[in-house]
Amino acid sequence: MSPRDRFAVGSDNPMARFEDVVVQSIGGELLVYDVETDKAHHLNEPVALIWKASNGKRSLAEIADEVSG
């Protein structure tokens, strides 16, 4: 299964992938290392908030409300 197959594309309740990733918090930002693809991703603070909120239970609208303050 590819990493993209794990995301519910088009879902109203997006879910970030937490398997096979190493996450390091740096201030309000995140460094996410994908063990499967051997790639690192730097998430700035707004994107880190979205990623953390994408737990499969919150809707896009709820995430937008949470991130916008």
Secondary structure, 3 states (H helix, E strand, C coil): CCHHHHCCCCCCCCECCCCCEEEEEECCEEEEEECCCCEEEEECHHHHHHHHHCECCCCHHHHHHHHHC
